[in-house]
Amino acid sequence: MGRILDINGPIVTVELPGVRSGEQVRIGEIGLVGEVIGLDGPRAVVQVYESTEGVKPGQEASGLGHPLSVELGPGLLGQIFDGVQRPLAKVFEASGDYITRGLAIPALDRERSWAFTPVEGLEPGAEIRGGAVLGSVPETATITHRVLVPPHQSGELLELAPAGEYTVDDVVARVRGADGRVHKLHLFHRWPVRTPRPYTRRDHAVAPLVTGQRILDTFFPLLKGGKGAVPGPFGAGKTMVQQQITRWANADIVIYVGCGERGNELVEVLETFPELTDPHTGRSLMERTLLVANTSNMPVVAREASIYVGVTIAEYYRDQGFDVVMVADSTSRWAEALREVAGRLGQMPVEEGYPAYLASRLAAFYERAGRMQTLAGDRGSVTVIGAVSPPGGDFSEPVTSHTKEIVQTFWALSKELADARHYPAVDWKDSFSDSVDVAARWWHAEVDKRWHRYRAKALALLNEADELAQIVNLVGPEALSSTQRWTLESSALVREGVLQQSALDPADSYCSTDKQFALLELILSIHRRGQELLDAGIPVQRLLDLPLLAQARRLKSQYPSEQVEEVRAFAEVIREQFDNLRVECTPAAAQAEGEHPS
């Protein structure tokens, strides 16, 4: 038992002999929980996860004997936790609308029973290693939870429980370790959040994360097990992009961490997600989703911890062989928490007041993503997508610039596009993906071998149109040639017919990869056929007056992904209208062509 010496906001100095760095402690009469982040002999510096108002020097402090850890077992999915894994539904039952300080509620329900089925063929006397599968539990109607041996446990299996109903506290196995001690294994175990869970081998990612958003999947793909970032100024639509990803991504498990965001945005997430239907199963989206909610008015230290809580749970499901997507909204608020704590500790600030270890902390967090071979021999992945909120949209600020160097896919949001009602407001000039070549192999095998070439053509068209737009702003459209005016129109078709996508349109909120490619192919076909007519001397204004241009813009919302053949059938409309225009403008040439059919 120790005592409090000094209080500086969430940073408390205690005298607590024998405490270890990283250990959790309780301080004060109400038992606030914190984490040791510094030691100087018997003195320890503790960052506290809750407000320290009313706590006085001289009050008691005690170590809990373990670091900040999460409970990992059945019952996580469908839950909403705070930044230190307290279930908010249980918190509400215990304390109402406001979280009582010092409240200690276990993350997993201790009373609920689960139908445990042991692994077939696993018998007492077998040697088991950390990460091995003991059995399974139907966690939801769509997710079968695999009960794992904790990574640090191994030895001889002495007993394995038969099939039956068990609570998470019940013993389902006993193992004799190398030291001769017998360890009891439950349906759950704890793991320290700041320690990455071990794996056998890191594999190369082989398939893209399909989000159903055309600008992301077709132009800037992110692989399963990859690292992505969504930077953008206020009002550019970061939260909406991330919510679309969590809803539509072809991942097994989705973990959404609201880290320091405004309360009204998180309330919208918490209210809408339970009402959404999983497009892949037709059941509730929450059956494969877990939410960590830590708003900007919550204690700053809990905000810093929430990121690690989320990624540790993601690694746990990865170890069961699932593909997991973790969305962190936003890493800028997490970095601000680091800055505040560092300032109270008196650490030397560097860029814009951030601590010198900002880049290394960001890199360590994103490196917990990846596609792994698990200790059990399965393959699972964790895909990390972090939102970044640069002040004033300045992408050169420290958090954004460091993140840009770390991630593989960068979806830069533009305030100008958002103001023009172009959503998702992903700027094709500032965005990039290092995974295009890997994604191309998947697209060529699953969709069409022309994907890489068509993607490059569309991006070249957009970039050329951006350069022409600058000329128009300087000297007016009259300075452009017919070919350049057609390039501008074709670029507008790409933007409005492919890149723009409404999250509120039931036919366009999700777009399958087949429909994505079909739309892109049609738009590029219009550009190519129009250029051919221009080369034949047909006036560009006649092309701009074609009805098919407006029709092509409406295709995305006219047909859902299930009707991709109807989308492809529009190619006949394109052929017919261009052929009619050719005949109308060059009757002699058309007549000669009719006399000599090819």
C-alpha angles and dihedrals in degrees: 000000000000140000140241116258106174139005125206107170107286090351113089127180114212136179104231117149116210097020116138131225110267093019119137117241137185118225136188133011093295093050103242111193122230143157129244109241100166140027132200108172109294091349121093131191110221129193108210122214094213138046113288095207111140094018112127135198111262096041119124127275127188136181121238095207098237138070125249101298139171129223110242119196144088115324100051098105117086091022130122113214134183123234095285096042101265110149106242094209090059091042090055091051090051102041110009124227094343123060111240111229116248092023110156115197123160115243094228125056108254094197102050117098124220129203102241120196116188121224111271113250096017105127135174111275094043120126111239130188134207112285094027118140116249098179145308140267127196097238094176134354090269104030124065109201116219114214108224134200106244109261093243094052126086139143141089118343107232100174138006121191118241122241112292147101116307138168120228090257094055118103111246099172143014122210130188109218129211089267091059094248119132115232124200116222122204135189087268139034137189128246130186109248097218093056116079112232112249125249137182100241141347111238131200114262111248108178134048124243101248108215099170089239110120099209089053103040100037102034108023109019124191119207126228102263092026134126119242137174133201108200121179144135125261112296096019094113105255094146093048092050091051093046090052089051093049091048101046108024116120092237127127096224131025124199117188117193115193100199114185096329124145115285095235091057092050092046088056090052093047092049100042102040096064088052096051123100120228104241091209098054106017090233131105114306090224090070087079100025135088124188129205110194121194113155127200093259093056120095112294095228092056087053090057091049096047093074091056093045090055097047093046091055088047091054090050092058089043088058088057089059098261129136105237131193118201118192118195115196101212134001089177090067089047090052090049088056089053089050094051094048092045090051093052089049090053094240118163110266121219128174110023091338096302117137119260091248095060094106094047092048091050092048093048091052096048092044089067086075119089148104109273142184101232128224087256092056097254127120122240137158142210117206113194121202116181126191116219123200108198112193109253091359091286105157091188093070115112102259094048096042094048091045091051090058092051107043129076097213125041118190102189114196121213125215089204092058091046091050088052088054091246106148134216083037094208110152110223091201098058099031124089143174126204090193101068096110093050092044090049091063089055094045092048092051098041106030120008137331091227095064097101093048095046092047090053092048093051093049091048089051092051093048092047090050091051089056091048091049089061090054091050090052090053105040106006133250093288089077092064125095122231091259091052092049089051090049090055091050093047091050089052088052090053092049097045100030099041115011100043113080131171118222089199097053109096091209096044106032088090124030121189119225090249091055091044092056093042092055092047092048092051094049093049089047090056090050093048096047092046091052090052091055091048089053087052090058101257112149115255092228090065088056092048090053094056112122091219091074092067091040091054091053091056098047095089093062097030096068128032122222091269089065099054091134089062088053091052090048088067086078087078090055089052092050093047097049094046092046091050090051091049091051092046095051099036107031094159093052091045092050092050090049090051091054091053107038116192 
